[in-house]
Amino acid sequence: MSLNSLFWRGYFLRPADETTKTTLGGRSDFECPNCKPHKLLKIASIEVAEIPEIIRGEALPEAIQSVHSKNLNLALLRHEWMHLTNLIRVPLYYCWHCPIMSQRFSYQIGTNEKLFELLEYGKGAQGDPYTSNDEYPREIQEINLQYFRISKKDQELQSLANEHDLSTRAFVGKHRNHIKRHNLNIPNHQLGGIPLLLQGIPDDINCPKCTQQMFFFVSIGNWYGLKFKWMCGNPFVQILYHICPQCGVVSCEGYTD
């Protein structure tokens, strides 16, 4: 099984020194269907025009195709990129306070970020235990993000890590200091490529609109590089976002160690 990534070149998302339209956090415009009147948590917003591959219009080298599913061809990927550029901006939502966090959460956006439709989410039962999870924020301070290309070495180490259990990752060996220095032992904020996966490579995710296989888009971790409190005190927390550019559908699931 392989991760069907929309971008072969992975990028870490880091705080920017200048103003960008790609942001972490911010104010949400949409109510959580389970937690009304509380809003959905706006995790991030990806400005499509700022994605380096989109800026350069890069064609994928044949040698890199192995990163993707064997059934994926380059022409199809470029076709999906064209649909992605029509979206302008991709908001990433979630909720830590209700059963959304226990099941797949999918929603549809349009060319205007305000066009929003919930497609599938965990509903749970009245009085579910998630509502008392006060460790997680209801809103995240908004900061600008920029893209840092992941080195070939770091990408290979993350891919190798996914082949081992988190508790027994003795494979690091001579790379131990490098991994610790670059925080490769915990999930990072990352677009494209192959991220460190807490629970290994997930099963294929199909779009609830067109039923086609979706593409991995963004991984959000509980990264400690920020000066303010992030999601919680546990560094081994991760949200994986997949996207169907043709339908403008985003699906995500949360994971912990």
Short mmCIF file of the C-alpha atoms (twelve columns), coordinates in Angstrom:
data_MODEL
# 
_entry.id   MODEL 
# 
loop_
_atom_site.group_PDB 
_atom_site.id 
_atom_site.type_symbol 
_atom_site.label_atom_id 
_atom_site.label_alt_id 
_atom_site.label_comp_id 
_atom_site.label_asym_id 
_atom_site.label_seq_id 
_atom_site.Cartn_x 
_atom_site.Cartn_y 
_atom_site.Cartn_z 
_atom_site.pdbx_PDB_model_num 
ATOM 1   C CA . MET A 1   0.000   0.000  0.000   1 
ATOM 2   C CA . SER A 2   1.294   3.497  -0.828  1 
ATOM 3   C CA . LEU A 3   0.211   7.008  0.043   1 
ATOM 4   C CA . ASN A 4   -1.568  8.668  -2.881  1 
ATOM 5   C CA . SER A 5   0.057   12.108 -2.505  1 
ATOM 6   C CA . LEU A 6   -1.019  15.033 -4.677  1 
ATOM 7   C CA . PHE A 7   2.477   16.552 -4.556  1 
ATOM 8   C CA . TRP A 8   5.570   14.351 -4.790  1 
ATOM 9   C CA . ARG A 9   7.732   17.100 -3.276  1 
ATOM 10  C CA . GLY A 10  6.954   17.513 0.417   1 
ATOM 11  C CA . TYR A 11  7.073   20.861 2.207   1 
ATOM 12  C CA . PHE A 12  7.136   21.614 5.912   1 
ATOM 13  C CA . LEU A 13  4.808   24.476 6.857   1 
ATOM 14  C CA . ARG A 14  6.600   26.911 9.163   1 
ATOM 15  C CA . PRO A 15  5.826   30.377 10.590  1 
ATOM 16  C CA . ALA A 16  6.547   33.033 7.964   1 
ATOM 17  C CA . ASP A 17  8.623   36.166 8.399   1 
ATOM 18  C CA . GLU A 18  6.367   37.995 5.971   1 
ATOM 19  C CA . THR A 19  2.674   38.246 5.195   1 
ATOM 20  C CA . THR A 20  1.245   35.247 3.356   1 
ATOM 21  C CA . LYS A 21  -2.260  34.013 2.592   1 
ATOM 22  C CA . THR A 22  -1.433  30.489 3.738   1 
ATOM 23  C CA . THR A 23  -2.160  30.524 7.450   1 
ATOM 24  C CA . LEU A 24  -2.361  28.379 10.531  1 
ATOM 25  C CA . GLY A 25  -5.461  28.873 12.671  1 
ATOM 26  C CA . GLY A 26  -7.845  31.787 12.385  1 
ATOM 27  C CA . ARG A 27  -11.541 32.392 12.899  1 
ATOM 28  C CA . SER A 28  -14.035 29.866 11.539  1 
ATOM 29  C CA . ASP A 29  -17.273 30.899 9.835   1 
ATOM 30  C CA . PHE A 30  -19.069 27.587 10.286  1 
ATOM 31  C CA . GLU A 31  -20.821 26.018 13.243  1 
ATOM 32  C CA . CYS A 32  -19.884 22.528 14.322  1 
ATOM 33  C CA . PRO A 33  -22.979 20.378 13.657  1 
ATOM 34  C CA . ASN A 34  -22.542 18.665 17.045  1 
ATOM 35  C CA . CYS A 35  -21.304 21.544 19.215  1 
ATOM 36  C CA . LYS A 36  -23.622 24.408 18.251  1 
ATOM 37  C CA . PRO A 37  -23.243 27.319 18.821  1 
ATOM 38  C CA . HIS A 38  -19.497 26.587 18.901  1 
ATOM 39  C CA . LYS A 39  -17.673 26.903 15.597  1 
ATOM 40  C CA . LEU A 40  -15.642 24.268 13.836  1 
ATOM 41  C CA . LEU A 41  -11.951 24.650 14.605  1 
ATOM 42  C CA . LYS A 42  -10.126 26.268 11.699  1 
ATOM 43  C CA . ILE A 43  -6.825  24.411 11.644  1 
ATOM 44  C CA . ALA A 44  -5.259  26.099 8.612   1 
ATOM 45  C CA . SER A 45  -5.959  27.663 5.245   1 
ATOM 46  C CA . ILE A 46  -3.893  26.726 2.184   1 
ATOM 47  C CA . GLU A 47  -3.655  29.415 -0.509  1 
ATOM 48  C CA . VAL A 48  -3.336  27.343 -3.669  1 
ATOM 49  C CA . ALA A 49  -1.437  30.023 -5.611  1 
ATOM 50  C CA . GLU A 50  1.323   29.976 -2.959  1 
ATOM 51  C CA . ILE A 51  2.060   26.244 -3.299  1 
ATOM 52  C CA . PRO A 52  5.537   26.096 -4.896  1 
ATOM 53  C CA . GLU A 53  4.630   23.423 -7.476  1 
ATOM 54  C CA . ILE A 54  1.634   25.479 -8.598  1 
ATOM 55  C CA . ILE A 55  3.785   28.621 -8.880  1 
ATOM 56  C CA . ARG A 56  6.359   26.863 -11.058 1 
ATOM 57  C CA . GLY A 57  3.908   24.640 -12.905 1 
ATOM 58  C CA . GLU A 58  6.339   21.765 -12.510 1 
ATOM 59  C CA . ALA A 59  5.857   18.540 -14.414 1 
ATOM 60  C CA . LEU A 60  6.584   15.425 -12.377 1 
ATOM 61  C CA . PRO A 61  9.776   13.552 -13.296 1 
ATOM 62  C CA . GLU A 62  9.100   9.947  -14.252 1 
ATOM 63  C CA . ALA A 63  11.565  8.782  -11.584 1 
ATOM 64  C CA . ILE A 64  9.446   10.353 -8.845  1 
ATOM 65  C CA . GLN A 65  6.227   8.649  -9.867  1 
ATOM 66  C CA . SER A 66  7.003   5.747  -7.524  1 
ATOM 67  C CA . VAL A 67  5.977   7.995  -4.611  1 
ATOM 68  C CA . HIS A 68  2.403   7.667  -5.811  1 
ATOM 69  C CA . SER A 69  -0.023  4.840  -6.243  1 
ATOM 70  C CA . LYS A 70  0.957   2.465  -9.054  1 
ATOM 71  C CA . ASN A 71  -2.393  3.179  -10.672 1 
ATOM 72  C CA . LEU A 72  -1.711  6.921  -10.835 1 
ATOM 73  C CA . ASN A 73  -0.307  8.373  -14.041 1 
ATOM 74  C CA . LEU A 74  1.280   11.777 -14.570 1 
ATOM 75  C CA . ALA A 75  -1.407  12.992 -16.952 1 
ATOM 76  C CA . LEU A 76  -4.069  12.316 -14.322 1 
ATOM 77  C CA . LEU A 77  -2.067  14.148 -11.671 1 
ATOM 78  C CA . ARG A 78  -1.648  17.244 -13.846 1 
ATOM 79  C CA . HIS A 79  -5.382  17.102 -14.546 1 
ATOM 80  C CA . GLU A 80  -6.076  17.141 -10.788 1 
ATOM 81  C CA . TRP A 81  -3.714  20.100 -10.374 1 
ATOM 82  C CA . MET A 82  -5.858  22.050 -12.858 1 
ATOM 83  C CA . HIS A 83  -8.941  21.406 -10.735 1 
ATOM 84  C CA . LEU A 84  -7.028  22.415 -7.605  1 
ATOM 85  C CA . THR A 85  -6.151  25.838 -9.040  1 
ATOM 86  C CA . ASN A 86  -9.886  26.502 -9.429  1 
ATOM 87  C CA . LEU A 87  -10.350 26.261 -5.654  1 
ATOM 88  C CA . ILE A 88  -8.187  29.327 -4.852  1 
ATOM 89  C CA . ARG A 89  -8.056  28.478 -1.147  1 
ATOM 90  C CA . VAL A 90  -8.475  25.230 0.814   1 
ATOM 91  C CA . PRO A 91  -9.612  25.705 4.435   1 
ATOM 92  C CA . LEU A 92  -8.823  22.850 6.822   1 
ATOM 93  C CA . TYR A 93  -11.446 22.315 9.555   1 
ATOM 94  C CA . TYR A 94  -11.805 19.940 12.475  1 
ATOM 95  C CA . CYS A 95  -13.350 19.580 15.927  1 
ATOM 96  C CA . TRP A 96  -11.739 18.032 19.014  1 
ATOM 97  C CA . HIS A 97  -14.837 18.375 21.194  1 
ATOM 98  C CA . CYS A 98  -17.302 15.937 19.616  1 
ATOM 99  C CA . PRO A 99  -17.527 12.617 17.705  1 
ATOM 100 C CA . ILE A 100 -16.108 14.298 14.594  1 
ATOM 101 C CA . MET A 101 -12.732 13.353 16.039  1 
ATOM 102 C CA . SER A 102 -13.631 9.661  16.126  1 
ATOM 103 C CA . GLN A 103 -14.782 9.248  12.518  1 
ATOM 104 C CA . ARG A 104 -13.986 10.560 9.050   1 
ATOM 105 C CA . PHE A 105 -14.966 14.182 8.553   1 
ATOM 106 C CA . SER A 106 -15.673 15.357 4.990   1 
ATOM 107 C CA . TYR A 107 -16.867 18.650 3.561   1 
ATOM 108 C CA . GLN A 108 -17.098 20.369 0.197   1 
ATOM 109 C CA . ILE A 109 -15.752 23.769 -0.745  1 
ATOM 110 C CA . GLY A 110 -16.057 25.735 -3.971  1 
ATOM 111 C CA . THR A 111 -14.161 28.423 -5.853  1 
ATOM 112 C CA . ASN A 112 -15.414 30.737 -3.114  1 
ATOM 113 C CA . GLU A 113 -14.236 29.562 0.303   1 
ATOM 114 C CA . LYS A 114 -17.666 30.476 1.723   1 
ATOM 115 C CA . LEU A 115 -19.369 27.706 -0.251  1 
ATOM 116 C CA . PHE A 116 -19.386 24.955 2.337   1 
ATOM 117 C CA . GLU A 117 -21.326 21.726 2.736   1 
ATOM 118 C CA . LEU A 118 -20.882 19.001 5.336   1 
ATOM 119 C CA . LEU A 119 -20.868 15.578 3.686   1 
ATOM 120 C CA . GLU A 120 -20.033 13.098 6.444   1 
ATOM 121 C CA . TYR A 121 -19.131 13.348 10.105  1 
ATOM 122 C CA . GLY A 122 -19.397 11.453 13.364  1 
ATOM 123 C CA . LYS A 123 -22.647 12.308 15.142  1 
ATOM 124 C CA . GLY A 124 -22.327 10.192 18.274  1 
ATOM 125 C CA . ALA A 125 -24.955 10.204 21.003  1 
ATOM 126 C CA . GLN A 126 -26.246 12.827 23.385  1 
ATOM 127 C CA . GLY A 127 -23.950 13.220 26.384  1 
ATOM 128 C CA . ASP A 128 -20.913 11.803 24.563  1 
ATOM 129 C CA . PRO A 129 -17.588 12.195 26.436  1 
ATOM 130 C CA . TYR A 130 -15.887 14.355 23.835  1 
ATOM 131 C CA . THR A 131 -17.668 17.539 24.926  1 
ATOM 132 C CA . SER A 132 -15.568 17.670 28.120  1 
ATOM 133 C CA . ASN A 133 -12.250 17.629 26.243  1 
ATOM 134 C CA . ASP A 134 -11.209 21.119 27.358  1 
ATOM 135 C CA . GLU A 135 -7.513  20.500 26.726  1 
ATOM 136 C CA . TYR A 136 -8.033  21.346 23.069  1 
ATOM 137 C CA . PRO A 137 -8.667  24.942 21.934  1 
ATOM 138 C CA . ARG A 138 -11.880 26.253 20.374  1 
ATOM 139 C CA . GLU A 139 -9.913  28.728 18.272  1 
ATOM 140 C CA . ILE A 140 -6.280  28.923 17.185  1 
ATOM 141 C CA . GLN A 141 -4.293  32.122 16.905  1 
ATOM 142 C CA . GLU A 142 -3.744  32.919 13.227  1 
ATOM 143 C CA . ILE A 143 -0.184  33.099 11.935  1 
ATOM 144 C CA . ASN A 144 1.281   33.235 8.435   1 
ATOM 145 C CA . LEU A 145 2.954   30.104 7.059   1 
ATOM 146 C CA . GLN A 146 5.601   29.546 4.421   1 
ATOM 147 C CA . TYR A 147 6.845   26.438 2.616   1 
ATOM 148 C CA . PHE A 148 10.203  24.796 3.318   1 
ATOM 149 C CA . ARG A 149 11.141  22.037 0.926   1 
ATOM 150 C CA . ILE A 150 11.836  18.761 2.714   1 
ATOM 151 C CA . SER A 151 15.292  17.420 1.942   1 
ATOM 152 C CA . LYS A 152 15.641  14.069 0.228   1 
ATOM 153 C CA . LYS A 153 17.265  12.642 3.371   1 
ATOM 154 C CA . ASP A 154 14.464  13.810 5.661   1 
ATOM 155 C CA . GLN A 155 11.813  12.491 3.274   1 
ATOM 156 C CA . GLU A 156 13.515  9.093  3.134   1 
ATOM 157 C CA . LEU A 157 13.767  8.936  6.950   1 
ATOM 158 C CA . GLN A 158 10.064  9.737  7.348   1 
ATOM 159 C CA . SER A 159 9.131   7.105  4.775   1 
ATOM 160 C CA . LEU A 160 11.332  4.547  6.545   1 
ATOM 161 C CA . ALA A 161 9.793   5.441  9.900   1 
ATOM 162 C CA . ASN A 162 6.359   4.535  8.578   1 
ATOM 163 C CA . GLU A 163 7.517   0.968  8.125   1 
ATOM 164 C CA . HIS A 164 8.201   0.592  11.869  1 
ATOM 165 C CA . ASP A 165 6.093   0.751  15.010  1 
ATOM 166 C CA . LEU A 166 6.478   4.063  16.862  1 
ATOM 167 C CA . SER A 167 7.509   2.319  20.082  1 
ATOM 168 C CA . THR A 168 10.240  0.228  18.429  1 
ATOM 169 C CA . ARG A 169 11.783  2.549  15.863  1 
ATOM 170 C CA . ALA A 170 15.337  1.364  16.436  1 
ATOM 171 C CA . PHE A 171 16.045  1.874  12.726  1 
ATOM 172 C CA . VAL A 172 17.173  5.455  13.418  1 
ATOM 173 C CA . GLY A 173 20.670  4.268  14.459  1 
ATOM 174 C CA . LYS A 174 23.261  6.707  13.165  1 
ATOM 175 C CA . HIS A 175 20.479  9.152  12.192  1 
ATOM 176 C CA . ARG A 176 19.252  9.569  15.777  1 
ATOM 177 C CA . ASN A 177 20.818  13.025 16.332  1 
ATOM 178 C CA . HIS A 178 19.649  14.273 12.934  1 
ATOM 179 C CA . ILE A 179 16.099  13.080 13.571  1 
ATOM 180 C CA . LYS A 180 15.958  14.735 16.989  1 
ATOM 181 C CA . ARG A 181 17.479  18.014 15.726  1 
ATOM 182 C CA . HIS A 182 14.948  18.277 12.896  1 
ATOM 183 C CA . ASN A 183 11.939  17.013 14.928  1 
ATOM 184 C CA . LEU A 184 11.422  14.107 12.532  1 
ATOM 185 C CA . ASN A 185 10.314  11.836 15.377  1 
ATOM 186 C CA . ILE A 186 6.993   13.683 15.761  1 
ATOM 187 C CA . PRO A 187 4.393   14.659 13.135  1 
ATOM 188 C CA . ASN A 188 5.067   18.039 11.515  1 
ATOM 189 C CA . HIS A 189 2.842   20.394 9.571   1 
ATOM 190 C CA . GLN A 190 3.470   19.201 6.021   1 
ATOM 191 C CA . LEU A 191 2.028   19.574 2.522   1 
ATOM 192 C CA . GLY A 192 2.542   16.762 0.038   1 
ATOM 193 C CA . GLY A 193 5.283   14.170 0.024   1 
ATOM 194 C CA . ILE A 194 5.201   11.354 2.573   1 
ATOM 195 C CA . PRO A 195 4.689   12.585 6.148   1 
ATOM 196 C CA . LEU A 196 5.549   10.757 9.341   1 
ATOM 197 C CA . LEU A 197 2.398   8.723  10.015  1 
ATOM 198 C CA . LEU A 198 1.387   7.891  13.578  1 
ATOM 199 C CA . GLN A 199 -0.724  4.901  12.584  1 
ATOM 200 C CA . GLY A 200 1.028   3.886  9.376   1 
ATOM 201 C CA . ILE A 201 -0.284  4.374  5.858   1 
ATOM 202 C CA . PRO A 202 -4.081  4.737  6.027   1 
ATOM 203 C CA . ASP A 203 -6.501  2.797  3.884   1 
ATOM 204 C CA . ASP A 204 -7.469  4.384  0.583   1 
ATOM 205 C CA . ILE A 205 -10.012 7.168  1.020   1 
ATOM 206 C CA . ASN A 206 -12.661 7.625  -1.660  1 
ATOM 207 C CA . CYS A 207 -14.433 10.884 -2.367  1 
ATOM 208 C CA . PRO A 208 -18.013 10.809 -0.994  1 
ATOM 209 C CA . LYS A 209 -19.145 12.710 -4.110  1 
ATOM 210 C CA . CYS A 210 -17.505 10.938 -7.073  1 
ATOM 211 C CA . THR A 211 -16.188 7.801  -5.256  1 
ATOM 212 C CA . GLN A 212 -12.716 8.218  -6.833  1 
ATOM 213 C CA . GLN A 213 -9.622  7.756  -4.691  1 
ATOM 214 C CA . MET A 214 -8.631  10.971 -2.918  1 
ATOM 215 C CA . PHE A 215 -5.124  12.438 -2.661  1 
ATOM 216 C CA . PHE A 216 -3.113  13.063 0.482   1 
ATOM 217 C CA . PHE A 217 -2.856  16.834 0.861   1 
ATOM 218 C CA . VAL A 218 -1.742  18.065 4.302   1 
ATOM 219 C CA . SER A 219 -0.607  16.600 7.612   1 
ATOM 220 C CA . ILE A 220 -1.090  18.688 10.756  1 
ATOM 221 C CA . GLY A 221 0.860   17.730 13.869  1 
ATOM 222 C CA . ASN A 222 1.112   19.056 17.388  1 
ATOM 223 C CA . TRP A 223 4.349   20.860 16.560  1 
ATOM 224 C CA . TYR A 224 6.135   22.633 19.405  1 
ATOM 225 C CA . GLY A 225 7.930   25.195 17.236  1 
ATOM 226 C CA . LEU A 226 5.261   27.785 17.983  1 
ATOM 227 C CA . LYS A 227 5.526   30.295 20.810  1 
ATOM 228 C CA . PHE A 228 1.934   29.758 21.933  1 
ATOM 229 C CA . LYS A 229 0.055   26.653 22.997  1 
ATOM 230 C CA . TRP A 230 -0.971  24.526 20.045  1 
ATOM 231 C CA . MET A 231 -3.568  21.759 20.211  1 
ATOM 232 C CA . CYS A 232 -2.671  19.958 23.424  1 
ATOM 233 C CA . GLY A 233 0.215   18.699 25.520  1 
ATOM 234 C CA . ASN A 234 0.690   15.482 23.537  1 
ATOM 235 C CA . PRO A 235 3.220   15.753 20.664  1 
ATOM 236 C CA . PHE A 236 1.913   12.545 19.091  1 
ATOM 237 C CA . VAL A 237 -1.281  13.999 17.654  1 
ATOM 238 C CA . GLN A 238 -1.954  14.226 13.933  1 
ATOM 239 C CA . ILE A 239 -4.702  15.159 11.479  1 
ATOM 240 C CA . LEU A 240 -4.403  13.892 7.900   1 
ATOM 241 C CA . TYR A 241 -6.243  15.798 5.193   1 
ATOM 242 C CA . HIS A 242 -7.051  14.271 1.798   1 
ATOM 243 C CA . ILE A 243 -8.541  16.131 -1.138  1 
ATOM 244 C CA . CYS A 244 -10.509 15.488 -4.307  1 
ATOM 245 C CA . PRO A 245 -9.650  18.559 -6.430  1 
ATOM 246 C CA . GLN A 246 -12.284 17.766 -9.051  1 
ATOM 247 C CA . CYS A 247 -15.145 17.847 -6.526  1 
ATOM 248 C CA . GLY A 248 -13.594 20.320 -4.106  1 
ATOM 249 C CA . VAL A 249 -14.003 17.791 -1.290  1 
ATOM 250 C CA . VAL A 250 -11.730 17.566 1.757   1 
ATOM 251 C CA . SER A 251 -11.718 14.526 4.071   1 
ATOM 252 C CA . CYS A 252 -9.750  14.202 7.276   1 
ATOM 253 C CA . GLU A 253 -9.172  11.898 10.212  1 
ATOM 254 C CA . GLY A 254 -7.384  12.470 13.520  1 
ATOM 255 C CA . TYR A 255 -4.825  10.116 15.043  1 
ATOM 256 C CA . THR A 256 -2.973  9.800  18.353  1 
ATOM 257 C CA . ASP A 257 -0.268  7.452  19.587  1 
# 
